[in-house]
Amino acid sequence: MATTAAEELTLDIPAPMEPFLYPARHKIAHGGRGGGKSWTAARLLLIRGIERPTRILCTREVQRSLKDSVYRLLVDQIRELGLGWAYDVQASAITGPRGTEFVFSGLRDHTVESIKSYEGIDICWIEEAHKVSAHSANILIPTIRKDGSEIWWTYNPDQATDYVHERFVVKGDPDAVVCQINHRDNPWFPQVLDAERLRMKSLNDDLYRHIWEGECRSRAGMLFKRAWFKPYTVAPSNLSIYMGSDYAVTPPDEDNPAPDWTEHGIFGLDEHGSMYILDWWSGQTAPEEWIEAACSLIARWRPMIWFDEKGAIRRALDAAINKRMRERNTYIYREGITSASSKAERALGFAARASAGAIYVPETEWSERLVNQLCSFTGEDGHTDDMVDVCSLIARGLDRMADAKPKPKEVAPPPPFSDRWFDQRAHRQSITEADKARYYR
């Protein structure tokens, strides 16, 4: 554990990030979840801003608003360290003593000309640096040109060919210090994350090594395996039908051309508990359109329960959904499930069913998209995983679902002239005309 100080403030940091205390053109911190990379970088920059005037650019590849930035992390650390006396938190910037300033911007939309305003930056901190393209890096790096300026890169590794990982970790750079930091290096690693870590390790060691040990992922390193999903042509006729949905409320527009997807899935359980995925609807649309689509699925399949996730979207649209179901005579019971833990943790139940060979999918265009999304799912932010969210909901609702009732067994007729054949013949002959009139009319 290393220590740094500013005036009377003493700060402990994880030992692997001690090189960040000394000058270097590039400083790289990479590793798995829970190591404290971003948390440590934020604290070091706040202390640096008190020690001497510093202009700090906080950036990432895509940043549509401050909620996509490290702004909230810095504000939380100012509060936790008691640095409110030193920093003024503003709507779009954070200012400190003697001209220290934190500014926030995304990289993707910048050109060589538009980024020139950052030439006076002392430190550029790039969070989620694995997502930074070579194009963006080649514009940014020459712009941070002030004498003694530094570029800090923090990230969880994704692909070995990502710009930052390939340049600084795979190939190496003489102007860079590289620190790998994982959960075991963080003295403040919380118990709740440790329990989640151990659970994932027990289920999928490949994905565990990617998320928690900071290894680059491969196709084998996903939570779901393609071979787990069994194809079917015709589903059993006696399934218990259920529906799950993940809602989004924003349709595409100029400011957000690629919003989240709304997903509706229809699932059926057979008498043995195996699950058949029967139908699907996907759309980046306004609520009135996906509510109509949901009602159409209900009219076709008549599910026993409709599962969705509790939260602000459900509360806001509850009345509209219920009203439209009544209007279309498709009203069914809806079960809201509370969101808990991380995306990867919530998906473990469905992964367990899939690994047991209990998930069947049809050969359709939407099922190919579903399996592709499941097999590329890591639980990390920034990936399209709305279909996975629906499957996670269904798995978390399994204890509210009933298997299908077994089909009645067909009894073969008795062989001619056997004892049973004579017994049945005698029984038929013993039925009087009055009995027939009473029971067979």
N, C-alpha and C positions, 0 to 999 in steps of 0.2 A: 504494500500500500504506500503510495507516494503522498507527499504533503506540499501544498503551496499556500502562500499567504498574501493578503492585500491589506495594508494597514493592520488592524487588529483581528482580521478574519483569517482563521486557519481552516483549510479545506482538505479533506481526505479524498483521494481518487484511487480507482483500481490501479494496481501496480503496472499492468501491461501498457497503460496509457501515459506512463511517466515521460516517454520521449516527446510528448506534446508540450512539455514545459520548456523545451529548448528549441532554438531557431532551426527551421528547415523550410525549404521552398514548398514541398508537398508533405502533408501529414495524413496518413491513411489509417483508419481504424475500421477493421472488418471482423465479422464473426457472427455467431448465432444469436438467437433471441435471448434477452435477459442479461446480456453482458454489461449494459449501462453505457454504451458508446455515446449515444445522443445526449443522455443525461450528463455525462462527464464533459463532453464538448461544450454544452451550454454553460455549465458552471465555470469552466476554465475561461471561456470568452467573457462572461460577466465579471470575473475577477480581473482579467486583463484590461477591461474597459474602465475599471476603477484605478488600476495602477498607473495607466497613462492614456491619453486621448487615442481612441481607436475607432476607425470606421470599418464596420463589419457588414458584409453582404451575405445574407442568408438566402440560399437559392436551392432549386432542384429542377429537374427537367421540365415538369409541368406544374404550374401553380396558378390556378384560376382565381384563388382568393386567399386571404390570410389563414383561413381554416385548413388550407393545404400545406401550410408552412410550419416552421418551428416556433412561430410567434407564441403560441399557447404554452409550449414547453419552456420558453424563456421567461414568460410571465409567471408560470408556476414556480420556477427556480428562484426568481427574484423574491417571491413571497416566502418560499421555504427557507431561504438563506437570510431573510430579514434585510434585504437590500433596497427596500422601498425608499430609504433616505437618499440613495444614490441614483436611482433610475426613475424616469418619468415615462410611464407607459401610455403611448398615444394610440390613436385609431389605426394608424398604418406604419408606425415606427416606434422604436424605443430609444430614448436618449439618456445619456449619462453624464458624468462629470467632465468638465473641460472639453466638451465637443465630442465625446464618445457617442456613437450612433449605430444602431442596428437597423438595416433596411432589408426589404424582402422583395424578391422578384423570381419569376420563372425564367427558364433558359430557352425553351423551344421556339418562342416567337421572336427572339432577338436576332438582329443582324449585326454585322461588324460595326455599322454606324450607330445603331440604337444602343449598343452596350458601352459606347465610349464614355458615358457619364460615370462609369464605375472605375475609371482609371486611377482615382485617388483612394481606392479601397486598400486597407491594411491587411485584412483577413477576409477571405471568401470561404464560407462554410457551405459545402454541398451535401445535403442530407439525401438519403436514398440514392447514393451516387451510382449504384449499379444500373440505374435507368438512364443515366446521361449518355447521349449518343456521341460518337466521335465528332460529328458536325458541331454540336453544341460546345463540346470541350475545346475544339480548335478555335472557336470564336472567343470563348471565355478566357482561356489561359493567357494568351498574349495581352489581354486587356488588363489583367491584374499585374501591373508592371511597376508599381511604386517600390522604391528601394526597401528591401527587407520584408516585402509583402509575402504572405503565405496563403496556400490553398489547402483547406481541410476537407477530406473526403471521408464520410461515414456511411456505412452500408452493410446490409446482410447479403452475402454473395448469392447470385442467381446462376448465371451461366459463366463458364470459364472464358468465353469470348467477349463478355461485356467489356466496354472500353476501359473502365477504371481497374477492373480485376486483371485483365490481360496486361495492361501497361505496368502497373505497380507491383502486382503480386506474382503473376506468371513469369513475366520477362524481367521485372526489376527495373529500378530507376535510381541512379546515383544521387539525385537531388531529393529523394523521398525517404521518409522513415515510415515503416509499415508495422502496425501493431495489430495482432490478432487477439481479440478479447471475447470470451465466452462466459456462460453463466457461472462457472466455477471460479472465475476471476473476480466476480462481483460480490463483495462481502455483504451487500444489502439485498441479495437475491431473495425475493419473497417466497414464503412457503406455498402460497396458492399457485405460483408459477411452477414450483418444483413438482407439485402433485400432477400438474398438467403435463410437464416434461416426462415424468416417469410413465404416465399412462400412454403417451404417444410412443415411447420407446418399446413398450410391451406389445403394441399393435403393429407398428411399422418402423423397423429400424432404419430403413433407407430415408424415409421422410424425417425421422428423428435427427439423423446426422445432418440433413440439410437445414432444418429450422433451428435446432438447438446447438449443433456443433459447427455451424457455419460452413459446411461443405457445399460446393456447387452442386446444383441438382442435375439429375439426368432423367431419362424417361423411366428408369426403374425406381427413381426416388420420389414418386408421387404417393399420395395416400391411397389411391385406388389403382388397381391393376386391370387392364383391359380383359384379360383372360377370365376374370371373375364373373363377367356379365354373360348370361346364357341367352342365346337367341331363341325366339319362338315364332311360329307361323300362325297358329290358331290358339288363342287363350282358352282355358277351361271355361265352361258355361256357368259354373256355380260359384263364381268368385264373390267375396264381400268387397264392395267398392268404396273407396275413399278418395278424397281430393285434397291437394295441398297447394298453397299459393304464396308467392313472394311478391309484394306490391312495390311499384314505383309510381310516383305522382307527377313526374316532370316529362312532358313530351319533348322531342328534339326542337331546338330553335337555334338562332345564330350564336347565342352565348354558350350553349351547351349542345353541340351537334350529336353527341354520343352519350345520352343519359343512361341510367340503369334500365334494365329490362323488367317488365312484369312477366311472371311465369306462373302458369296453371298446369298442374299435372294430375292425371287420373291413375290411381293405383288399385290393384286388386289382390286380395289374399286368398290363397287356396286352402283346402282343408288341412294341409300340413304346415301352413305358415309361410310358404314361399310367396314372393311378391312379384306380380306382373305389372309392368308399367304399360298402360293401355292407350293413353292419349295425352296430347300436350298442346298447349297454346303459348306462344311467346309474342311479345310486342313492346315496342318503345312508344307508347301511346298515352293519351290523356285518360284519366280514370273512367270516364263514361264508356270508353271503348272496351277497356279490359273488364269492366263490370258486366257489360253485355256479353263478352266472350265467356266469362265464367258462368253466366246463367245458361248459355247454350250448352256448355259442357254438362252442367247439372241436369238439364232437360234430357240430354242423350243418355247419361250414365246413371242418374239417380243415386249418387253416393250417399252413404250413411252419415258421414261427418265431413265437414270442410275445415281443414286445419290452416290457420294462418298465424302470424306472429303478433303478439301484443306490442303496443307502442303507439307513437303519435299518429302514424298513418292510419292504423286500424281505428283509432278513436275518431279521427277526423272524417273517415269515410263510412263508418259503421251504419249510420242512418241511411245513406244513399244506397249501400249494398242491400240492406234489408228491404228497403222500399222497392227496389227493382226486382228482387226475388219474388216478393209478393205479387207484383204486377204481372210477372211472367209465370206465376204458379210454379216456381222452382224453389220454394223456400225449404231449406234444410238446416239442420243444426250446425252451427259454426263453433269451433273450439280454438280459442286463442292460446298460444304457447309462449311462455315467457322466454325472452332471449337470455342466454347465460353463457359465460365464459367466452372463449375465442371461436372463430369460424371453424378452425380445425378440430377443436374439442367438440363442437356441436355436430360435426360430420362423422364422428367416430362410430356412432350407432349404425348409420347406414353403411359405413365401410365394413363393420363387423358382419352385417347381414350379407353384403356382397361377397366378402371373403369366404363365407360359408357356402357359397353357390346358391343362394336363395333369392337372387334377383334376376328376373327374365325381362328382356327387351325385344321389341319387334324390329324388323329390318325396315326402317323408315328414315327419311331425311332428318326428322327432329330427334330420333333416337341416336343417330350418329353424332349430332351436335351435343346431345346430352352426355354420351359416353366420352367424347373428346374433352368436354368441360370437366367431367369428373376425373379423368385420368391426368389432366394438367393442373388439378387443384392442389394448392399448397397451404391454403389458409391465410396467405399473406394479402395485404391490401394491394390494390392496383390491378387486380386480375378480374376478368368477368367471371362471376361464379354464382349468378342468380339461380340457375337451374340446380346447382348443388345445394343452395339454401332451401329449395323446396324439398329435395330428398332428405336433407337433415331434419326438417320439420316433420316429415312423415315418420322417420325413424324415432324421433322423440315422442311421437304420438302413438307408438305401437301398443303401449299398455292400455290405451282406450279403444283399440281395434280388436275385432273378433275374427277368427279364421272362418272360412266358409264351412257350411254344414256339409258333411259327406253326402254323396249321391246315394239314393236308396239302392241297395244291392238287388240285382235281378236274380230271381230264383228260377233255375232251369226246370222245365217240365219233367215229371218223372218218366223213366223209361217205360215203354209199353209193357203191360202185364206184370209189372213189379208190384210189390205190396202197396207202395204209395199210390201207384196208378189205380189199383182196385179200390183203395180207401177213398180217393177223390171221386171215383165213379159212383161208389155207393153213396157218398155224401150228396152228390148232385141229384141222384135219383130219389133221395129221401126228402128233398125239398118239395113241399106241396104247392099247389097252385095259389093257395092263400098266402104262403110265404113269399112266393114270387111277386104277387100283387102288392104285398106289404113293403118288400125291400128293393124291388127292381122296377118299380113303376117310374 
